[in-house]
Amino acid sequence: MTEQTTSVEETGPESGPHTDAPRSAGPALVVPPLPEGPPTAAPAEVQAPTVKARKDRRVLRAVLRWTAAAVVFAAVGSAAAYGVTGMERTDVPGLATRTDGRWDYPAIVRPPLPSGSPGPFAESNKAGAHYADLRELLLPAPKGAEADASLRGGDGWLDRKTFLTQYGKTDRETVDQALTDYGLRHVAARGWTAPDGTRTRIYLLQFGTATAAYELVTDELANYDSPAYALRGAALTERDEQFPDKVSVDEVVRYAYTESKPYGAEQAREAFLLAGDTVALVVQSRKGAAPEIPFQQTVVLQSQLLG
């Protein structure tokens, strides 16, 4: 992985959750051989003007060949450098930069699987189960962030009631019943506040099978243009059109939303990630407006951890 991850993602960038085509190697460069040595002076009696002129031209041609080769290598090197520096900022979600607002995430590493256990998307894993400890699949906080102790839960597991407080009071009972109907097993969560005041909450909900998780998201929680149930204080939420479609992670389905104006004192962004038997909910909010780049980066890196 991811996303950093990512995985990313940093991330990743969840994220992941996206594959670039390999570059063509291009025509082979033919490097002329080095001259064996400087021209050797002929005896004085054969130093005719025509002989000297021919030798001078050979030396000049050798110098020109080496100059041309150096120019070609310089051009190739410049093109390679541009291939890295010219990448879209969301192509490398885990890379920290100061210019576009990405956060400095630690290296994103998936936890080891128990001996003999398949990955969530292996052909032999019909249930799409994550056999790794779900608590170890939570994205770590970026550098400089302050952890949210209220999301630690007992032994790293969050109780359902705390998760449900993300929703308005009128929707909590309905969401709670849906979690029961689809067989929620447990919830792991992590949260933090970044130095700029952006609050992040990540919830991982694990179910008995990938089918149950899929049906919960597609039938109950996520619509194409908006979430089925609004987060507390974010009633007007719509599909996030600014989230790049090409930034994706294989096998992980993403539904990203953003709170639309007028959104009051703060703006919220949220995303559902569907990965096998696990559903992730990523929420970010900040007074004024929630920045889009850290949100995209966080979603992609979390996706990479689950993928």
N, C-alpha and C positions, 0 to 999 in steps of 0.2 A: 503494500500500500503505500494508501495513502499516506485534495484534499483541502509530515512535513518532513501537512502532511501533511500533510499530509502527510495524507496521506494523503501535505497536503500537500490533508489532504492536504503536512500541512500541506496542507493541506492544502495526509490531503488535505485542500479543497475539493465534506462529505464531499472524493471525492476523488476525492471522493472519495460523481458521483461522478467517455471521451477519449479518442485515439487518433493521433496524427499519423498520416501516411509516411512511410520511410522516404528519405530523400534520395534522389538519384545520385549515384556516385559520379556521373559526368564522364567525359572523355579522359583517358589516361594521360598524364603529363609525361612527356619524354624529356628527360634532363640530359643535356649534352655532356659528354665526358670532359673532365678537367684536362686542360693542356698538360702534357707530361713535364713541361718545364719551359722556361723562357727561351726564346730563339737563341741558338748557338751561333756566334759570330763566325762567318766563313773566313778562310785565309785571305790575307790582303789582296792577293793576286786575283781572286775570283769575286771580289766585292764590287761587281758591276752594278750600275744603278738599277737595271731591270731585276736582278736577283734580290736586291735589298727591298725594292718596291713590292715584289711578290710576298716576301716574308712579312713585311709590315702589314700587308692586307690580311694575311692569315691570322696574325695576332689581333688585328682589329675585329675580324669576324668572330674570333673566339670570345673577345671581350663583349661584343654585342650579343652573342648567344647567351652568355651568362647574365648579362643585364636583363635580357628578355625573360629568362627563366625566373630571375628574382622578382620581376614585375608580376609574372603569372602567379608565383607563390604568394606574393603579397595580396593579390586580388582574391585568391582562394581563401586565405586567412581572414580577410575582411568579410567575405561572404559568410564564412562559418560563424564569425563573431556576431554578425547581424542576425543569423538564424537563432541565436540565443537571446540577444538583447532585444530583438524585434518581436519576440513572442508576446501574445496577448497576456495581460496581467493575470487573467483567470486561468491560463494554461499551467501555471506553476503556483497553485494556491498556498503551498506551505512555505514559500520563500518570503522572508520578511523584507519589506522595502519601506522607505520613508515617504515615498512620493505618492502612493495611492491609498494609504491607510491600512494596508494589511498588517495583521498582528504577528508577533514573533512567537510562533508555536515551537515547542520542543519537537525532537524527532518523533515521528509517528510510527509506532511498531505494533503489529498485531500480537496479542498474547499467544503462546504456544497452545496447540490443541492437545487434549489428553491422548495418550498413546493409543494408536489404532482408530482414532475418531476421524471421520471425514469432514471436510469443510462444508459450509452451509449450502453450497451450490454444486457439490459433487454429485455425479449420477447415482451413486449408491445411497445418497442421503435423500430419501423420498420425502421426508418430513420437512426438509429445508432447515434443520435444527442447527443452531449455534451451540456447539459443544464447549467452546471456550467460556470462561467465566464472564457473564454479561457485564459485571462491574468493571472488568478490565477492558471492555470494548468502548467505554466512555472516553470521549475526546478530552485530553488534559487541558488545563487552563493555560493561556498564553502568558508570556513573561510580563510581570508587573501587575497582573490581575489579582484581585482580592476574592478569595473563595467564599461561596455562599454556604454557610454552615447549616442552614435550614434544609438543604437538599441532601445532606449526607445520609440521613435515615439511620436505622439500627443495623449495624454490621454492613453498611453500604446499601441496604435495600430500603426503598422509600415506600411508606404506606400509601395505599390508594387514595385516602382522603386528602393527603397533601397534594398529590397529583391533580385531583379534581378541582382544587382551588384555582387552577389556571383558567377555569371556565366561570361564566356568570352563574349566579345561584339558580336561575331558572333552568339551566341546562345540565347542571351537575348530576341530577338524579337520572336523566336520560342517558348521559354518557356512562355513568356508573353501571346502569343496567346493560348497556351494550358491551362493556368490558366483561361483565359476568357471562353474558350469553355466548361470547366468543372464547371464553376460557382463559382469561388473563392469569398467568402464573405468578409473575412478580415484576416489579419496576425498579430499575436502577436509575439514578439521576446525579447530575453534577451541575453546578452553577458558579458564576463569578461576575464580578464587576470590573470592567476595564478602566484604565486611568482616565479615559475620556467620558466615563459615566455610563457607557453602554452595558446593560445587564444581559447576561446570557443564561438560559436554562436549557438543559438537554435531558430528555427523558427517554429511556429505552424500555419498551414494554414487550415482554416475551410471552408467546402463546404456545399451545401444544403443537401446532403444525403451521406450515407456511400458508396453507389454504385458509385457516382461520384468520391469520393476520391479514391476508389479502382481502378477504371478504369484509372484515371490520373497516379497513381503510376505504375501499371502493364503494361499499354499500352504506356506511354509517358516518365516516369522519370527513372524507375529502371529496369535493366536487371539482370539476375542471376550473371553474371561474372563481370559486370561493370555498372556504372551509364550511362544513355543515354546521358547526357550532363555533360561535365567536369566542375568542379569548376575552377574559375579563378586561373591560375598558377599551376593547378594540372591536367595536360593532361593525364598522365599515371596512371590510377586508376583501381584497380582490386578488386575482392571479398576478404574480410578480412577472411582468413582461420584460423586465430588465435582466432577469436571471438568464445567462447564456445557455441555450439548449445544448451546445456542443460540450459544455463542461458537465460531464456525466460519468458515472461509475458503472461498469458492467454489472448487470443483474440487480441493480438497486433502482427502484422506482421513486421518483421525487415529485412532490406537489409543493410548490413554493408560492407564498402569498405575502402581500404587503398591505398595511393599513393605509387606506386612501384618505385624502383630505375631505373635510376638516377632521383632524385627529386629536385635537385638544392639546393637553400639556406635553404628551409624549407620543411617539410613533412606535408601532410594533411590527415586527416581521416574523413570520413563522414558516416552517416547512415540515411536512411529513415525509419520512423515508421508509420505504417498504423493502426489507431485506430478509428473505426467508421467513423464519418464524418470529421475527422481531420487527416492531414498528418503532421508529424514532420520531420524537417531536422536538424540533429545535426552535427556540424562541429567543429573539433579541429585541430589546426596546431601549429607548433613550429619550430624554427630554429634548424637545425641539424636533429632532428627526433622527431615525436610526440609520446609520451609514450602511450602504449596500455592499461595499467591498468586504468588510469583516464578516458580514452575514453569509455571503457567497463562499468565502474561504472556509468558514466554520462548517457550513453544510457539506461542502465537498470533502473536507477532511474526515468528518464523521461518517460520510458515505464510504470512504475508503476503508475505514476501520471495520465496517459491517460487511463490506463486499468480499 
